[in-house]
Amino acid sequence: MGSMNSNDTMAKAIAENWDLYKALSLETKKPGVDSLLESLETPAEAIIAPASTKLEFVGCYPGGLVEHSLRVCGLALKLRETYGFEESITTESVMAVCLFHDIGKVGTNKQEYYTTQHSDWHRTKLGQLYEVNPALAHFPVSQLSLWRLAFHGVSLTTNEWYAVSSLRPEFRDESPATPTTGEPMLSVLLKQAVKVSCMMGKGKRNVTKIELDFLKG
């Protein structure tokens, strides 16, 4: 009975996070968002997609991708307020890059990016619950994200495009303490929010609900 209650709680959190993700996505006022959201719901890979392959990373469970994206959004909005960029960086831009930066982890319209790991040894010894689809493994997630947005006609500003495109593994792990010359502050906000979200989510084993008041700050 306890297990059933736990499963019900997680299912509810996944559904509520997805409803919040949809609502905030529409608030970006980007053309093509309706088409994008419809594609993510049919079938529902995005709703239950993980954010990573291993338990040692962030969001390695059903619903992890949406949960992580919402957390990044909340953190970036708070950072924008803390740094005093509320007048120069719009809320819509912050939400767009945060909500869509990892959407490539859903895959293309024909192939999933993450697939279930069926090797008991990998699951037990390495904590690797998912694996990257070999057909998509050569694509940086940022490029898949930008492709999916373009496919559905979701246009980005120059700064928004740069922010998403610069999120490659080498940027996350080895980026300098200061931004590169001319790098837009929106990109800095996204990178910092992603890093903090990964640190906050590390070690979590189950999806939890992200509260709207946290995002709105």
Secondary structure, 3 states (H helix, E strand, C coil): CHHHHHHHHHHHHHHHHHHHHHHHHHHCCCCCHHHHHHHHHCCCHHHHCCCCCECCCCCCCCCHHHHHHHHHHHHHHHHHHHHCCCCCCCHHHHHHHHHHCCHHHHECCCCECEEECCCHHHHHHCCECEEECCCCCCCCHHHHHHHHHHHCCCCCCHHHHHHHHCCCHHHHHHCCCCCCCCCCHHHHHHHHHHHHHHHHHCCCCCCCCCCHHHHHC
